Amino acid sequence: MNALPSPGSAGSTVDADFVRRWLDTATASVDRESERLTELDSPIGDADHGSNMRRGFIAARDAVEQEPPGTPGGVLVLVGRTLISTVGGASGPLYGTLLRKAGKELGDEEAVGADRLRDALRAGVDGVAQLGGASAGDKTMLDALLPAVDALTGALDAGGSLAEGLAAAASAADEGAKATMPLRARKGRASYLGERSVGHQDPGATSAALLVDALAATARDGAA
């Protein structure tokens, strides 16, 4: 028997359709912002983050359209697996781990509430931290993801709905990405630059914030 989302702070349901709509929104956002992501990556990376993310998300959207999984966890696992195989550099394994871990945490449930989504996102972020050996302040995608999950947790604990929680998460992720500008990179390609990495916004944190914002938009549109 499939578990149903609990009442209270859940606010709304996350099912396979929700995650597919998130994927469509995220793919459009990455496509729209790909040049900006590459510009951010140019001075501290390989100048390919935008093109790599664009290619990966288009491939993931196509994979889901061809064989759409019937559960939210299944969609996330397929997206993560596709990103690992199509996105170059470290971004593929990191984003793939984020989404595969989140999907596996959701398991085979056909629908979950906000609390379960939060737990899944936390599992995904923990997986990224373990894989990359990074933590807050290292000038990586975690500087957007960690504040996002914390903000979502705080909003849900205060009785907020899924849409309200993800709106708070998106704001925190955006602020976290912008806050990477004065940081010195301690992980990844940018860390090789030492002090020269200071003054540049991290492209991984920026793309992570785009994905969280797409989640917020999906929840907002569903609640409207």
Secondary structure, DSSP 8 states (H G I E B T S, - for coil): ------SSTT-S-EEHHHHHHHHHHHHHHHHHHHHHHHHHHTTTS-S-HHHHHHHHHHHHHHHHHHS--SSHHHHHHHHHHHHHHHS-TTHHHHHHHHHHHHHHHHTT-SEE-HHHHHHHHHHHHHHHHHHHT--TTSSSTHHHHHHHHHHHHHHHHTT--HHHHHHHHHHHHHHHHHTTTTS---SSGGGGGGGGGTTS--HHHHHHHHHHHHHHHHHHHHH-
